[in-house]
């Protein structure tokens, strides 16, 4: 789930059973309708940190900055933002496939806001469990990071952060340079 204002995309991978367990625990123990930590009171954030700290699923934040890059290069080259968003989506989709974050061998869940990627990754599904990635994408917005760990009170969640902005900017620059 992307938190577009921050330029972050959360990613979670685990067994269907484990993802379902996390989703159900968050829903039933924390009584939340969203896992976007920015929108929740402290007690709900704490509850979610407690749940996520006890489960071992792959958690990654991709720093993509879709709109920041689109605005920057749209202004620089006088190109519509939608064209640049399409270029970034194509790059990000190729990156996810090339690095085996998504493939045809397992279910790939994306959020409604990421359905633009479906154009480039036909085997992804929009699924309710993708909401779990909201938690991952929103962690840096409410918690300070130390060695890949996000803390809230006594609970700690490890999340890998991959900054793709320099690569994406180079790709956009090259693509737009070809067009001019």
RODO-2510 file (C-alpha; in nm, 4 decimals, decimal comma):
residues 180
     n   res          X          Y          Z
     1     x     0,0000     0,0000     0,0000
     2     x     0,1519     0,3292    -0,0981
     3     x     0,1409     0,6345     0,1190
     4     x     0,1788     0,8600    -0,1835
     5     x     0,2279     1,1825     0,0137
     6     x     0,5437     1,0342     0,1637
     7     x     0,6599     0,8558    -0,1510
     8     x     0,6607     0,5194     0,0269
     9     x     0,5241     0,1841    -0,0855
    10     x     0,4893    -0,0928     0,1712
    11     x     0,5447    -0,4563     0,0800
    12     x     0,4665    -0,7672     0,2808
    13     x     0,5232    -1,1296     0,1846
    14     x     0,4425    -1,4399     0,3833
    15     x     0,2291    -1,7498     0,3695
    16     x    -0,1426    -1,7014     0,3092
    17     x    -0,2098    -1,8423     0,6550
    18     x     0,0282    -1,6020     0,8264
    19     x    -0,1005    -1,2993     0,6342
    20     x    -0,4556    -1,3968     0,7261
    21     x    -0,3549    -1,4415     1,0920
    22     x    -0,1988    -1,0933     1,1040
    23     x    -0,5009    -0,9408     0,9324
    24     x    -0,7445    -1,1099     1,1722
    25     x    -0,5385    -1,0253     1,4818
    26     x    -0,5214    -0,6602     1,3776
    27     x    -0,8931    -0,6510     1,3120
    28     x    -1,0107    -0,8372     1,6231
    29     x    -0,7557    -0,7356     1,8876
    30     x    -0,6899    -0,3786     1,7795
    31     x    -1,0384    -0,2994     1,6458
    32     x    -0,9068    -0,1052     1,3466
    33     x    -1,0496    -0,0433     1,0012
    34     x    -0,7201     0,0781     0,8595
    35     x    -0,3596    -0,0117     0,9249
    36     x    -0,2374     0,3335     0,8208
    37     x    -0,0697     0,4368     1,1463
    38     x    -0,1014     0,8073     1,0676
    39     x    -0,4798     0,7827     1,1011
    40     x    -0,4839     0,5930     1,4308
    41     x    -0,4647     0,6977     1,7978
    42     x    -0,1608     0,5919     2,0008
    43     x    -0,3343     0,2949     2,1671
    44     x    -0,4224     0,1428     1,8279
    45     x    -0,0705     0,2042     1,6947
    46     x     0,0718     0,0310     1,9998
    47     x    -0,1615    -0,2657     1,9515
    48     x    -0,0539    -0,3016     1,5869
    49     x     0,3161    -0,2787     1,6765
    50     x     0,2636    -0,5547     1,9324
    51     x     0,1040    -0,7783     1,6666
    52     x     0,3588    -0,7078     1,3935
    53     x     0,6532    -0,7526     1,6308
    54     x     0,5607    -1,1161     1,6949
    55     x     0,5165    -1,2359     1,3344
    56     x     0,7998    -1,3074     1,0956
    57     x     0,6926    -1,1864     0,7540
    58     x     0,9048    -1,0098     0,4959
    59     x     0,8465    -0,6348     0,5319
    60     x     0,9967    -0,3805     0,2933
    61     x     0,9466    -0,0125     0,2275
    62     x     1,0218     0,1019    -0,1257
    63     x     1,0922     0,4728    -0,1465
    64     x     0,9498     0,5521    -0,4893
    65     x     0,8313     0,9161    -0,4606
    66     x     0,6002     0,8793    -0,7586
    67     x     0,4451     1,2247    -0,7443
    68     x     0,7597     1,4091    -0,6361
    69     x     0,9518     1,2729    -0,9349
    70     x     0,6558     1,3286    -1,1697
    71     x     0,6305     1,6918    -1,0609
    72     x     1,0059     1,7500    -1,0815
    73     x     1,0539     1,6076    -1,4305
    74     x     0,7166     1,7259    -1,5584
    75     x     0,8213     2,0821    -1,4834
    76     x     1,1763     2,0336    -1,6124
    77     x     1,0730     1,8770    -1,9453
    78     x     0,7273     2,0313    -1,9843
    79     x     0,5705     1,6843    -1,9931
    80     x     0,2332     1,5844    -1,8509
    81     x     0,2602     1,4243    -1,5090
    82     x     0,0566     1,1206    -1,6228
    83     x     0,3252     1,0325    -1,8782
    84     x     0,5947     1,0383    -1,6117
    85     x     0,3779     0,8400    -1,3688
    86     x     0,3421     0,5770    -1,6412
    87     x     0,7222     0,5686    -1,6918
    88     x     0,7776     0,5303    -1,3155
    89     x     0,5096     0,2600    -1,2907
    90     x     0,6745     0,0687    -1,5751
    91     x     1,0153     0,0933    -1,4066
    92     x     0,8830    -0,0067    -1,0642
    93     x     0,6945    -0,3029    -1,2122
    94     x     1,0075    -0,4248    -1,3915
    95     x     1,2066    -0,3793    -1,0701
    96     x     0,9574    -0,5864    -0,8678
    97     x     0,9612    -0,8669    -1,1265
    98     x     1,3388    -0,8636    -1,1839
    99     x     1,4091    -0,8826    -0,8106
   100     x     1,1469    -1,1535    -0,7545
   101     x     0,9194    -0,9464    -0,5303
   102     x     0,6341    -1,0494    -0,7561
   103     x     0,6147    -1,3495    -0,9846
   104     x     0,3685    -1,5958    -1,1253
   105     x     0,4554    -1,8638    -0,8687
   106     x     0,2840    -1,7024    -0,5712
   107     x    -0,0104    -1,4761    -0,5146
   108     x     0,0783    -1,1122    -0,5496
   109     x    -0,1514    -0,8737    -0,3767
   110     x    -0,1606    -0,5072    -0,4538
   111     x    -0,3734    -0,2314    -0,3164
   112     x    -0,6403    -0,0524    -0,5157
   113     x    -0,4103     0,2500    -0,5437
   114     x    -0,1426     0,0363    -0,7101
   115     x    -0,3683    -0,1065    -0,9785
   116     x    -0,1762     0,1080    -1,2290
   117     x     0,0901    -0,1670    -1,2020
   118     x    -0,1568    -0,4259    -1,3328
   119     x    -0,0870    -0,2854    -1,6787
   120     x     0,2718    -0,4141    -1,6453
   121     x     0,2271    -0,7067    -1,4042
   122     x    -0,0817    -0,8956    -1,5218
   123     x    -0,0651    -1,1659    -1,2545
   124     x    -0,1152    -0,9382    -0,9539
   125     x    -0,4478    -0,9340    -0,7755
   126     x    -0,6090    -0,6559    -0,5804
   127     x    -0,6852    -0,8197    -0,2482
   128     x    -0,8015    -0,7201     0,0991
   129     x    -0,4838    -0,8509     0,2634
   130     x    -0,2776    -0,5905     0,0840
   131     x    -0,4055    -0,3535     0,3518
   132     x    -0,1370    -0,5019     0,5777
   133     x     0,1220    -0,3180     0,3712
   134     x    -0,0342     0,0077     0,4936
   135     x     0,1211    -0,0619     0,8313
   136     x     0,4641    -0,1081     0,6734
   137     x     0,4432     0,2057     0,4572
   138     x     0,3240     0,4210     0,7451
   139     x     0,5821     0,3119     1,0071
   140     x     0,8411     0,5778     0,9148
   141     x     0,5758     0,8459     0,9456
   142     x     0,5208     0,7824     1,3181
   143     x     0,8350     0,6075     1,4425
   144     x     1,2065     0,6797     1,4334
   145     x     1,4221     0,4246     1,2625
   146     x     1,7341     0,2720     1,4073
   147     x     1,9198     0,0013     1,2147
   148     x     1,6098    -0,0962     1,0161
   149     x     1,3978    -0,1159     1,3302
   150     x     1,0910     0,0918     1,3999
   151     x     0,9970     0,1324     1,7649
   152     x     0,6853     0,2248     1,9512
   153     x     0,7051     0,1975     2,3266
   154     x     0,8594    -0,1480     2,3959
   155     x     0,7705    -0,2986     2,0593
   156     x     1,0043    -0,3140     1,7635
   157     x     0,9358    -0,4051     1,4031
   158     x     1,2149    -0,4731     1,1518
   159     x     1,1555    -0,3316     0,8050
   160     x     1,4020    -0,3177     0,5182
   161     x     1,4055     0,0187     0,3390
   162     x     1,5023     0,0339    -0,0288
   163     x     1,5481     0,3819    -0,1751
   164     x     1,4700     0,3564    -0,5456
   165     x     1,4461     0,7317    -0,6101
   166     x     1,7962     0,7753    -0,7625
   167     x     1,7437     0,4775    -0,9977
   168     x     1,3950     0,5942    -1,0931
   169     x     1,5115     0,9495    -1,1583
   170     x     1,7888     0,8219    -1,3870
   171     x     1,5401     0,6030    -1,5731
   172     x     1,2897     0,8877    -1,6133
   173     x     1,5657     1,1235    -1,7294
   174     x     1,6794     0,8704    -1,9917
   175     x     1,3248     0,7946    -2,1100
   176     x     1,2345     1,1608    -2,1425
   177     x     1,5685     1,2347    -2,3105
   178     x     1,4830     0,9747    -2,5775
   179     x     1,1503     1,1441    -2,6423
   180     x     1,2967     1,4925    -2,6974
***
